[in-house]
Amino acid sequence: MKFPGHRKIKHYFPVSAPKPELPRFEVDPRRDTYVLGLDQVIVDVVAKVDDAFLLQHGIGKGLSNLVEHDKADRIYQQLLSLGAISDHFAGGTIGNTVHNYSVLADDKSVLLGVMSANITLGSPAYHYLCHTSSKVDLNHLQAVQGDVGRGITLITPDGERTFVIDPGDMDQLTAAGIPAELVTNASALVLSAYPLRATGQPIIAAMQHTLQLANQAEVPVVMSLGTRHLVEELRSTIQHTASQHVQILAMNEQEAEALTGHEDPLLAAEAILEWVDMVLITAGADGLYLCGYTDEALKRETSHPIKSGSLADFNRFEFSRPMLRRDCNQPLKVYSHIDPYLGGPERIANTNGAGDGALAALLHDMAANHHHRQLQPMSSKHEQPYLAYSSFAQICKYANRVSYEILVQYASRLSKGLPEREDSLEEAYWER
């Protein structure tokens, strides 16, 4: 596993020790450090069309159109025949996150979901596999006779984006196929709120079963919220699920407002910390926030300038390391914020997936903590049951940098890890 972030300090565990065994692509839950994701497997298709195409198929322009599989297939086949498709991207917020984690950590992750039993050259399922890191263990995907989900983005000459959503068989994941040993030995379980809207579909039971397994084994559960519309629709369900089963929530500022009613990310985070132990909020041009708990006796004061907003001096103890509230003798809420890396890109190529990149950085730090604890259990780093290896402030910097990397590329997934050294990045940025 690569160590998270860029630091001049020495590594705290032997990352370069010789490995006499041949590398294994499939995860061994008894030996490996890995992150486990559960997702609705979906492929993003991008195509350029004219308004007549939308009218022909009765598609509402500028809207997200949920369509039947047969209709979506006719649209897709016509786009193929017209040569209108510019790109296929492996999608899904959790698929993106575990892929990014494996790229950053250069280590294994596992994805649970479904996959077409019969994959043909050039099919959406084929493109999904092609665009997913080989470090992501896909051996536990459940086979379905139909297709994985498709999200077709239709771009008209005026630049307007219209979406055609075909769920396919992505919600047919069953609880019977969830490998319990993989869940109970993971460094973290990451999933999204999207499956909660799949009323009557098997994936809801699969998700609940996976959550119960993780909770029983005290595996940290991380949930990404999805979209503002989804949060508004399922607000009470999400709040209940989070308070009962989830330790960490990840979202953007719009989803935070929909969940709590607070437009200010700090006030939203303060409210969310009544349900969970940590919250990551990406706030666009305002940067990102990472908030959680530490023990009063273990708090560490920042050397950064003190910030005040809706909460006075909110970042005072951002050099503290995150802990679960139940592990704190005297829980203290900690808030950390960072402005966009390098002030943000001069030109944003793509906003889709930036939050998934930030979440992958947080998961990498948590997994590194788990890995280090296994190798060096007597280290002073583990005198307390910390949730992550680094401080709130340090994780913010790492998540910020990864998010930037997504914003400046067209794809929603990382194609390569971060460079070891960057001329544009002050050494002091990582040293602080």
C-alpha positions as CSV (number, residue, x, y, z in Angstrom):
1,M,0.0,0.0,0.0
2,K,1.2,3.5,-0.8
3,F,1.2,5.9,2.1
4,P,-1.5,8.5,1.8
5,G,-0.4,12.0,0.9
6,H,2.9,13.5,0.1
7,R,5.3,13.9,3.1
8,K,9.0,14.4,3.7
9,I,8.9,12.4,6.9
10,K,9.9,8.7,6.8
11,H,7.4,5.9,6.2
12,Y,6.1,4.4,9.5
13,F,5.9,0.9,8.1
14,P,8.0,-1.2,5.6
15,V,6.4,-0.4,2.3
16,S,9.5,-1.6,0.4
17,A,9.9,-4.9,2.2
18,P,10.5,-7.8,-0.3
19,K,7.4,-9.9,-1.0
20,P,8.4,-13.5,-1.7
21,E,4.9,-14.5,-2.9
22,L,3.5,-13.9,-6.4
23,P,0.9,-11.1,-6.4
24,R,-2.7,-12.1,-6.0
25,F,-5.5,-10.3,-7.7
26,E,-8.3,-11.7,-5.6
27,V,-8.6,-10.4,-2.1
28,D,-7.7,-12.7,0.8
29,P,-9.9,-11.3,3.7
30,R,-7.6,-12.9,6.3
31,R,-4.5,-11.2,5.1
32,D,-5.2,-8.2,2.9
33,T,-6.0,-4.6,3.7
34,Y,-8.9,-3.5,1.4
35,V,-11.9,-1.3,1.1
36,L,-15.3,-2.9,0.2
37,G,-17.8,-1.1,-1.9
38,L,-21.5,-2.0,-2.7
39,D,-22.9,-0.2,-5.8
40,Q,-25.5,-0.1,-8.5
41,V,-23.3,-0.9,-11.4
42,I,-23.9,1.6,-14.2
43,V,-22.1,2.8,-17.3
44,D,-22.1,6.5,-18.4
45,V,-22.6,7.0,-22.1
46,V,-22.0,10.4,-23.7
47,A,-23.5,11.3,-27.1
48,K,-24.1,14.4,-29.2
49,V,-27.5,14.7,-30.8
50,D,-29.9,17.4,-32.2
51,D,-33.3,18.5,-30.8
52,A,-35.0,16.3,-33.4
53,F,-33.5,13.2,-31.8
54,L,-35.0,14.2,-28.5
55,L,-38.4,14.8,-30.1
56,Q,-38.3,11.5,-31.9
57,H,-38.0,9.6,-28.7
58,G,-40.2,11.8,-26.5
59,I,-37.3,12.8,-24.3
60,G,-37.7,15.8,-22.0
61,K,-34.8,18.2,-22.8
62,G,-32.6,19.2,-19.9
63,L,-34.3,16.6,-17.6
64,S,-33.3,13.2,-16.1
65,N,-35.6,10.8,-17.9
66,L,-36.1,7.3,-16.4
67,V,-37.1,5.0,-19.3
68,E,-37.9,1.4,-19.9
69,H,-35.1,-0.9,-20.9
70,D,-36.4,-1.6,-24.4
71,K,-36.7,2.1,-25.2
72,A,-33.3,2.8,-23.8
73,D,-31.9,0.0,-25.9
74,R,-33.5,1.4,-29.1
75,I,-32.0,4.9,-28.2
76,Y,-28.6,3.3,-27.6
77,Q,-28.6,1.3,-30.8
78,Q,-29.6,4.3,-32.9
79,L,-26.8,6.3,-31.3
80,L,-24.3,3.6,-32.2
81,S,-25.6,3.5,-35.8
82,L,-25.3,7.3,-36.1
83,G,-21.8,7.3,-34.6
84,A,-23.0,9.8,-32.1
85,I,-21.4,8.3,-29.0
86,S,-18.2,10.0,-28.0
87,D,-17.4,8.2,-24.7
88,H,-18.2,5.3,-22.5
89,F,-17.3,5.8,-18.8
90,A,-17.6,3.3,-16.0
91,G,-19.9,5.1,-13.6
92,G,-21.6,4.7,-10.2
93,T,-20.4,6.8,-7.2
94,I,-19.1,3.8,-5.3
95,G,-17.6,2.2,-8.3
96,N,-15.7,5.5,-8.9
97,T,-14.7,5.7,-5.2
98,V,-13.2,2.2,-4.9
99,H,-11.5,2.6,-8.3
100,N,-9.9,5.8,-7.1
101,Y,-8.9,4.3,-3.8
102,S,-7.1,1.5,-5.6
103,V,-5.3,3.9,-7.9
104,L,-4.3,6.1,-4.9
105,A,-3.3,3.3,-2.6
106,D,-1.9,1.0,-5.4
107,D,-3.7,-1.7,-3.5
108,K,-6.8,-3.9,-3.5
109,S,-10.4,-3.1,-3.1
110,V,-13.6,-5.1,-3.7
111,L,-16.8,-4.1,-5.5
112,L,-20.1,-5.8,-4.8
113,G,-22.9,-5.5,-7.4
114,V,-24.1,-7.2,-10.5
115,M,-22.5,-7.8,-13.9
116,S,-23.9,-9.1,-17.2
117,A,-23.4,-12.9,-17.5
118,N,-22.8,-12.6,-21.2
119,I,-20.5,-9.7,-22.1
120,T,-20.0,-8.8,-25.8
121,L,-17.2,-6.7,-27.3
122,G,-18.2,-3.0,-27.1
123,S,-21.2,-3.5,-24.8
124,P,-21.7,-1.3,-21.8
125,A,-20.6,-4.1,-19.4
126,Y,-17.4,-4.4,-21.5
127,H,-16.6,-0.7,-21.2
128,Y,-17.2,-0.9,-17.4
129,L,-14.6,-3.6,-17.0
130,C,-12.2,-1.8,-19.3
131,H,-12.4,1.4,-17.3
132,T,-12.0,-0.1,-13.9
133,S,-8.6,-0.6,-12.2
134,S,-7.2,-4.1,-12.2
135,K,-6.6,-3.6,-8.4
136,V,-10.4,-3.7,-7.9
137,D,-11.5,-7.3,-7.2
138,L,-14.6,-7.9,-9.4
139,N,-14.7,-11.6,-8.7
140,H,-17.6,-11.2,-6.3
141,L,-20.0,-9.4,-8.7
142,Q,-23.3,-11.4,-9.1
143,A,-24.1,-12.5,-12.7
144,V,-27.4,-11.3,-14.2
145,Q,-28.9,-12.3,-17.5
146,G,-29.7,-8.7,-18.4
147,D,-27.7,-5.6,-18.7
148,V,-26.0,-3.4,-16.1
149,G,-27.4,0.1,-15.7
150,R,-26.9,2.8,-18.4
151,G,-26.9,6.5,-17.9
152,I,-27.0,8.2,-21.3
153,T,-26.0,11.9,-21.5
154,L,-27.4,13.5,-24.6
155,I,-25.7,16.8,-25.5
156,T,-27.5,19.1,-27.9
157,P,-25.8,21.9,-30.0
158,D,-26.8,24.5,-27.4
159,G,-24.8,22.7,-24.8
160,E,-27.8,21.5,-22.8
161,R,-27.4,18.1,-21.2
162,T,-30.3,15.6,-21.2
163,F,-30.2,12.3,-19.3
164,V,-31.7,9.0,-20.1
165,I,-31.5,6.5,-17.2
166,D,-31.9,2.8,-17.9
167,P,-31.6,0.8,-14.6
168,G,-31.3,-2.5,-16.4
169,D,-30.7,-5.2,-13.8
170,M,-28.4,-3.2,-11.6
171,D,-30.8,-3.6,-8.6
172,Q,-30.9,-7.4,-8.8
173,L,-28.1,-7.8,-6.2
174,T,-29.2,-10.4,-3.7
175,A,-28.4,-10.7,0.0
176,A,-27.6,-14.5,-0.5
177,G,-24.6,-13.6,-2.6
178,I,-23.0,-11.2,-0.2
179,P,-19.7,-12.8,1.1
180,A,-19.8,-12.3,4.9
181,E,-16.1,-12.9,5.4
182,L,-15.2,-10.1,3.0
183,V,-17.5,-7.7,4.8
184,T,-16.4,-8.5,8.3
185,N,-12.6,-8.1,7.5
186,A,-12.7,-4.9,5.4
187,S,-11.0,-1.7,6.5
188,A,-14.2,0.1,5.6
189,L,-17.5,-0.5,3.9
190,V,-18.6,2.2,1.5
191,L,-22.0,2.5,-0.2
192,S,-24.4,5.2,-1.4
193,A,-27.9,6.3,-0.6
194,Y,-29.0,5.5,-4.2
195,P,-30.2,1.9,-3.5
196,L,-32.6,3.2,-0.8
197,R,-34.9,4.4,-3.6
198,A,-35.0,0.9,-5.3
199,T,-38.4,0.1,-3.7
200,G,-39.2,-3.6,-3.9
201,Q,-35.9,-4.5,-5.5
202,P,-33.5,-7.2,-4.1
203,I,-30.6,-4.7,-3.6
204,I,-32.4,-3.1,-0.6
205,A,-32.2,-6.4,1.3
206,A,-28.6,-6.9,0.1
207,M,-27.7,-3.5,1.4
208,Q,-29.4,-4.0,4.8
209,H,-27.7,-7.4,5.2
210,T,-24.3,-6.0,4.4
211,L,-24.8,-3.1,6.8
212,Q,-25.7,-5.5,9.6
213,L,-22.6,-7.7,9.0
214,A,-20.4,-4.6,9.0
215,N,-22.0,-3.2,12.2
216,Q,-21.6,-6.6,14.0
217,A,-17.9,-6.7,13.1
218,E,-17.4,-3.0,13.9
219,V,-16.3,-2.2,10.4
220,P,-16.6,1.5,9.7
221,V,-19.4,2.2,7.3
222,V,-19.2,5.2,5.0
223,M,-22.2,6.5,3.0
224,S,-22.2,8.9,0.1
225,L,-25.5,10.7,-0.4
226,G,-25.9,11.0,-4.2
227,T,-27.9,14.0,-5.3
228,R,-29.9,16.8,-3.7
229,H,-33.2,15.5,-5.2
230,L,-32.6,12.0,-3.8
231,V,-31.9,13.5,-0.3
232,E,-35.1,15.6,-0.5
233,E,-37.1,12.5,-1.5
234,L,-35.6,10.1,1.1
235,R,-34.6,12.5,3.9
236,S,-36.1,10.6,6.8
237,T,-35.0,7.2,5.5
238,I,-31.4,8.5,5.0
239,Q,-31.4,10.0,8.5
240,H,-32.6,6.8,10.1
241,T,-30.1,4.6,8.1
242,A,-27.3,7.0,9.0
243,S,-28.1,7.1,12.7
244,Q,-28.5,3.3,13.0
245,H,-25.8,1.9,10.7
246,V,-23.3,4.6,9.4
247,Q,-20.2,6.2,11.0
248,I,-19.2,8.6,8.1
249,L,-21.3,10.6,5.7
250,A,-20.0,12.2,2.5
251,M,-21.9,14.8,0.5
252,N,-21.8,18.2,-1.2
253,E,-23.1,21.4,0.2
254,Q,-26.5,21.1,-1.6
255,E,-27.1,17.6,-0.2
256,A,-26.0,18.8,3.2
257,E,-28.7,21.6,3.1
258,A,-31.3,19.1,1.9
259,L,-30.5,16.7,4.7
260,T,-30.4,19.3,7.5
261,G,-32.0,22.5,6.3
262,H,-28.8,24.4,7.0
263,E,-27.4,26.3,4.0
264,D,-24.1,26.9,5.9
265,P,-21.9,23.7,5.6
266,L,-20.6,24.2,9.2
267,L,-24.0,24.3,10.7
268,A,-25.0,21.3,8.5
269,A,-22.0,19.4,9.8
270,E,-22.7,20.3,13.4
271,A,-26.2,18.8,13.0
272,I,-25.0,15.7,11.1
273,L,-22.5,14.9,13.8
274,E,-25.5,14.1,16.1
275,W,-26.2,11.1,13.9
276,V,-22.7,10.0,12.7
277,D,-19.0,10.2,13.8
278,M,-17.6,12.1,10.8
279,V,-18.8,14.1,7.8
280,L,-17.1,15.1,4.6
281,I,-18.7,18.0,2.8
282,T,-17.4,19.3,-0.6
283,A,-18.5,22.8,-1.2
284,G,-17.3,23.7,-4.7
285,A,-15.5,27.0,-4.9
286,D,-15.6,27.2,-1.1
287,G,-13.4,24.1,-0.7
288,L,-14.2,21.2,1.5
289,Y,-14.9,20.5,5.2
290,L,-14.0,17.5,7.3
291,C,-15.7,17.3,10.7
292,G,-15.9,14.7,13.4
293,Y,-14.9,13.8,17.0
294,T,-11.8,13.5,19.1
295,D,-11.3,13.0,22.8
296,E,-11.0,16.2,24.8
297,A,-7.8,14.9,26.4
298,L,-6.2,14.1,23.0
299,K,-7.1,17.4,21.2
300,R,-4.3,19.1,19.2
301,E,-4.4,22.8,18.4
302,T,-3.7,23.9,14.9
303,S,-0.8,26.1,13.8
304,H,-2.9,27.4,10.9
305,P,-4.7,30.7,11.1
306,I,-7.8,30.4,13.2
307,K,-11.0,30.7,11.2
308,S,-14.5,31.8,12.3
309,G,-17.8,31.6,10.6
310,S,-21.2,30.5,11.9
311,L,-19.0,28.7,14.5
312,A,-16.4,30.8,16.2
313,D,-12.7,29.5,16.0
314,F,-14.1,26.3,14.4
315,N,-10.7,24.9,13.2
316,R,-8.8,25.4,16.5
317,F,-8.3,21.7,17.0
318,E,-8.0,20.5,13.4
319,F,-4.6,18.9,14.1
320,S,-6.5,16.2,16.2
321,R,-7.0,12.7,14.8
322,P,-10.5,11.4,14.2
323,M,-12.2,9.0,16.6
324,L,-15.6,7.4,16.9
325,R,-17.7,9.2,19.4
326,R,-18.2,6.0,21.5
327,D,-14.5,5.7,21.9
328,C,-14.1,9.2,23.4
329,N,-14.3,9.6,27.2
330,Q,-15.2,13.3,26.6
331,P,-16.2,13.8,22.9
332,L,-15.2,17.0,21.3
333,K,-16.5,18.1,17.9
334,V,-13.6,19.1,15.5
335,Y,-14.0,21.1,12.3
336,S,-11.5,21.5,9.5
337,H,-11.8,23.4,6.3
338,I,-9.5,24.0,3.3
339,D,-9.9,26.3,0.3
340,P,-9.7,24.8,-3.2
341,Y,-6.2,23.5,-4.1
342,L,-4.2,26.2,-6.0
343,G,-7.4,28.4,-5.9
344,G,-9.2,25.8,-8.1
345,P,-8.6,25.0,-11.8
346,E,-8.4,27.8,-14.3
347,R,-10.9,25.7,-16.4
348,I,-13.0,23.0,-14.9
349,A,-13.2,20.1,-17.4
350,N,-15.6,18.0,-15.3
351,T,-17.3,18.2,-11.9
352,N,-18.7,14.7,-12.0
353,G,-16.7,12.5,-9.6
354,A,-14.8,15.2,-7.7
355,G,-16.6,14.3,-4.4
356,D,-15.8,10.6,-5.1
357,G,-12.2,11.5,-5.4
358,A,-12.2,13.3,-2.1
359,L,-13.9,10.4,-0.4
360,A,-11.4,8.0,-1.9
361,A,-8.6,10.0,-0.2
362,L,-10.3,9.7,3.2
363,L,-10.8,6.0,2.7
364,H,-7.1,5.7,1.8
365,D,-6.1,7.3,5.1
366,M,-8.4,5.1,7.1
367,A,-7.1,1.9,5.3
368,A,-3.5,3.0,5.9
369,N,-4.4,3.3,9.6
370,H,-5.9,-0.2,9.6
371,H,-2.8,-1.6,7.7
372,H,-0.4,0.1,10.1
373,R,-2.2,-1.2,13.1
374,Q,-1.9,-4.7,11.8
375,L,1.8,-4.4,11.2
376,Q,2.8,-2.3,14.2
377,P,0.1,-2.8,16.8
378,M,2.4,-1.5,19.6
379,S,3.1,1.8,17.8
380,S,2.3,5.0,19.7
381,K,0.0,5.8,16.7
382,H,-2.4,3.2,18.1
383,E,-2.4,4.0,21.8
384,Q,-6.0,5.2,21.2
385,P,-8.5,3.6,18.8
386,Y,-8.2,6.3,16.1
387,L,-10.4,6.1,13.0
388,A,-7.7,7.4,10.6
389,Y,-3.9,7.7,10.4
390,S,-3.7,11.5,9.9
391,S,-5.2,14.6,11.4
392,F,-8.4,16.2,10.2
393,A,-6.3,19.0,8.6
394,Q,-4.0,16.6,6.8
395,I,-6.8,14.5,5.4
396,C,-8.4,17.7,4.1
397,K,-5.2,18.5,2.2
398,Y,-5.1,15.1,0.6
399,A,-8.8,15.0,-0.3
400,N,-8.5,18.5,-1.7
401,R,-5.6,17.5,-4.0
402,V,-7.4,14.4,-5.3
403,S,-10.6,16.3,-5.9
404,Y,-8.6,18.9,-8.0
405,E,-7.2,16.1,-10.1
406,I,-10.7,15.0,-11.1
407,L,-11.8,18.6,-11.9
408,V,-9.1,19.1,-14.5
409,Q,-9.8,15.9,-16.5
410,Y,-12.8,14.8,-18.5
411,A,-13.3,11.4,-17.0
412,S,-14.9,11.0,-13.5
413,R,-12.3,8.5,-12.4
414,L,-8.5,8.8,-11.8
415,S,-6.4,7.3,-14.6
416,K,-3.2,7.5,-12.6
417,G,-2.0,8.2,-9.1
418,L,-0.8,11.6,-7.9
419,P,2.8,12.5,-8.8
420,E,5.4,11.9,-6.1
421,R,6.7,15.5,-6.4
422,E,5.1,18.5,-8.0
423,D,6.7,21.8,-8.8
424,S,3.4,23.6,-8.4
425,L,2.9,22.3,-4.9
426,E,4.8,23.9,-2.0
427,E,6.6,21.4,0.2
428,A,5.2,23.4,3.1
429,Y,1.6,22.5,2.0
430,W,2.2,18.9,3.1
431,E,4.5,19.6,6.0
432,R,2.1,21.8,7.9
